[in-house]
Amino acid sequence: MIAEEDGIPVGFAVYFHNFSTFKGKACLYLEDLFVLPEYRGKGYGKKLLMKMVEIAKERRCERFDWSVLKWNEPSIEFYKSLGAEPLDEWVTFRLTKY
């Protein structure tokens, strides 16, 4: 999904569907949300995220999840300002050598 100002791309959201085996229902996962620094604070991030919420509702998704790096305080505050809540009960793992 692309956010534009006067036909110029200024931000994007990359997402995909996944499935909750806990709930037995489809979910939506936000892989990346980015707005060019000079366009931040103009509502593009919020519009992209709210469009994602709309898509999740239309597609009857049980959840809409994403991750953010712990050091990314501006993003954490942005998400909290929109009513998102951090999940403390999950730990992220990654295999890089296999």
N, C-alpha and C positions, 0 to 999 in steps of 0.2 A: 504494500500500500504506500502511495507517495503523497506527500503534502507539497502543495505548490503555492507560490505567490507570484501572481502575474505570469503564469506559465513557466516559472522557474522552479525546479525541484529544490525544496528547502529542508526536507526531512523524509523519513520513511519508517515503516514498521514491517518487520518480517515475522510471520506467525505460521503455525501449523496446527492441525488437529491431532489430538492424541486420545487415549481411552483410559478411563479410571477403572481399574479392576476392583477397587474398593466400592465404588458406587455403581459399577456396571453401566456407565454412561459416557458419552463423548465429552471431551473437554477441548479447550483452546489454550495454546501455549504461545506466548510472545517471546520470540527468540531475540529480537533486537528492536530497540526504539532509538532513533537518532534524529536530532534536529541540528542543523548547522549553527555554530556558536552565535553568529551575528543575527540569527532569527529566533533565538531562545527568548522566552519571556513574552512572546507574542501570541501564545495559545496554540501553536501548532502541535506540540506534544500532547496537550490535553485533547485536542480534536482527534488526533490519531488514536489515542487510547480509548476515547469515548466511542469512536467508530468500531473499535475492537469489541467493546462491551455490547454494542448493538448487534454485531455479527454473532457473538456468543449467545445472545438472547434469541435471535432469529433461528439459530441452528440448535437451540435447546441444549446448549452445553451446560454440564453440571458445574464446571469450574472454569476460571480464567486465571492462569498462573504465569509467573515469570520469575527470573532471578536477577539480582543486581549485586554487583561487587560490594563488599562491606565498606570499602573506602570511598565509594561513590555517594557521599553525603547529599549532594544536590539532587541526585535522582531519587534517593531514599526519601528525602523530604517532599519532593514532587509527588511521588506515589502516595505517601501518607496524606498529603493535602487533598488527594482525590478519594480518600477513604480506604485505600488498600492497607492491609495489615500484614506485617512480617510473620512468617511461620518459623517458630523456634524448634519444632519437633523433627525437622528434616536436616540431613547432612548430605552434602553433594560430594560425589566421588567421581574420579576420572582415571582411566588407564591411559598412559602415554607410551608405555613400553610393552609391546606384546609381539 
